[in-house]
């Protein structure tokens, strides 16, 4: 399993537009083979932060879906980003 998690920072007044620009990618990802979860969401505490969370069955599934990353419009409003990829060796359900 592969998890991609982190956040991007945008000007607070740009956040809603940034999120709206992500809807199409989220819909595509959730239909992609091997995608277990894909979320891009507004942070509840920091008005300029957008949280990223993706969960995939495998690295090949991520690579098959992934293109060049954020669109030019999204890159234009990003002030900073901290997103990493994690390979998961074991999973334990907490529910």
Phi, psi and omega in degrees: 000146178236133174243134174244122185214151177159209180204160170239156179243131177228165173298137182308323181286350178261351189298315182298321178293318178302313180297319179298323178291343181273344187304313181298318179294320178298314180299316179297315182298315183295339176268350184288142176302134177088354178277122179263331178194149180204116182221139173230119188217154176290136175288140183282345184249320184254115185293347179253004184257138176237121182272141182241131175214124177227143176226124185234152178296324185201165176296319176301326178294318177299311183296326178293327181275318190297136172252236182266010181092212184299149177291168178300322179296320179291317179300324183297331182259354179284124177270329180199162177210144175218093183229134182227159179251134182235131172267126186260129181269332181209153180230136176231120181291139178255003179248000000 
